[in-house]
Amino acid sequence: MTGLGFEGCIGVCQPDKKDRMWSSLNEWLWQDRFWLPANNSWADLEDRDGLVYPHPRDMLMALPLALVLLAVRFTFERFVGLPLSRWLGLRSQTRRLVKPIAALEKHFLMEGQRPTEPQMTLLATQCGLTLRQTQHWFRRRRNQDRPCLSKKFCEASWRFVFYLCSFIGGLLVLYHESWLWTPVMCWDNYPKQTLKLALYHWYLMELSFYISLLITLPFDIKRKDFKEQVVHHFITITLIVFSYSANLLRIGSLVLLLHDSSDFLLEACKLFNYTHWRRTCDTLFIIFSLVFFYTRLVLFPTEIIYTTYYESIANLEPFFSYYFFNTLLMLLQLLHVFWSCLILRMIYSFMKKGQMEKDVRSDVEESDSSDGEAAPEVPRLKNGAAHQPGAAPTDGPRIRAAGRVANGHTRAT
């Protein structure tokens, strides 16, 4: 142990051991049999003679690009989305802050936003309030945390712009490619398919966007399908990275284009819904529903999944990437079915009421009669207006007009 001593030897040996472990893990992970069909190796996909192939390290550029997209999104929402919402007459409701009550706030944050009736009664007793006052406090506290309409508009406008640009860009990149019109061509000469620069840039932009969505997910508007959104983003990011690494770019590009074809319609529908352009919103909703059902429930299983499950191994033996990629596509299809059920609920409401009122995934502002409070039965006049002794009717057209601001939102009480 001359010179270094025992402690010095340990200090030198430890990094060497870690390096060897990392090298072994890296070699195991990138084995040819995991990623490529039999009788193919990474050496076959090395750039040579002016031919360029995809390499997994290329996707690392998506990380800094995702941060750039976050900066672009912030700038867009601040200087385009927000002024546009105001120009369209969109105004968020003014909400009065609830009076801070420590016991109620603790229950709201720690145990849940919707206490049961026995819990509500106990809390009312502890705070010296009536049951109605306690219900009223929780209702206002929930409304206080709900996102304002302008925030919803800004988020939807950013996603609309990106999805629309991505869809148009994808069409321009793929329009002249044979595999767009004949998916079986995705497997022609696979995996020795060269990389086109335009396809790489489009793929990289899509990956960066979904990474940016994943980063902002905790801060964006939380809808009832929040967990499904998290799963969707993880699956999408995994699909993009995996398909690029295994040179499954052709089929991966079809999956991305198919999804973008309906996503921008959904965001446009939200924008017109927020601004109360009912007729335009209803028309777009019908178009979106038809496109969604056709692309996600017809084209996706019959063209995408069919070709990856059957046609991809017509001249190849099944390998690990084949099973893994198809598993991800099946999970994505389950999410399609889930969202299709939500859309069907909206269609049912649309047909019943004659207009699309809201996204069923969104929470709505609660009125003072929420939470199942027992409101006294009030006799109604023939025109539906409630009659109270000694009080003027509160449901006439003049009263409704006076209770609304210019953009159609009811004033907060």
Secondary structure, DSSP 8 states (H G I E B T S, - for coil): -TTTHHHHHHHHHHHHHHHHHHHHHHHHHT-HHHHS-TT--GGGGS-BTTB----GGGGGGHHHHHHHHHHHHHHHIIIIIHHHHHHTT------------HHHHHHHHHT-SS--HHHHHHHHHHHT--HHHHHHHHHHHHHHHS--HHHHHHHHHHHHHHHHHHHHHHHHHHTT-HHHH-GGGGGTTTT-----HHHHHHHHHHHHHHHHHHHHTTTS---TTHHHHHHHHHHHHHHHHHHHHTT-HHHHHHHHHHHHHHHHHHHHHHHHHHTT-HHHHHHHHHHHHHHHHHIIIIIIIIIIIHHHHTGGGSSS---HHHHHHHHHHHHHHHHHHHHHHHHHHHHHHHHHHSS----TTS-----TT-TT-------B-TTS-B--TTS--S-SHHHHHHTB-TTS-B---
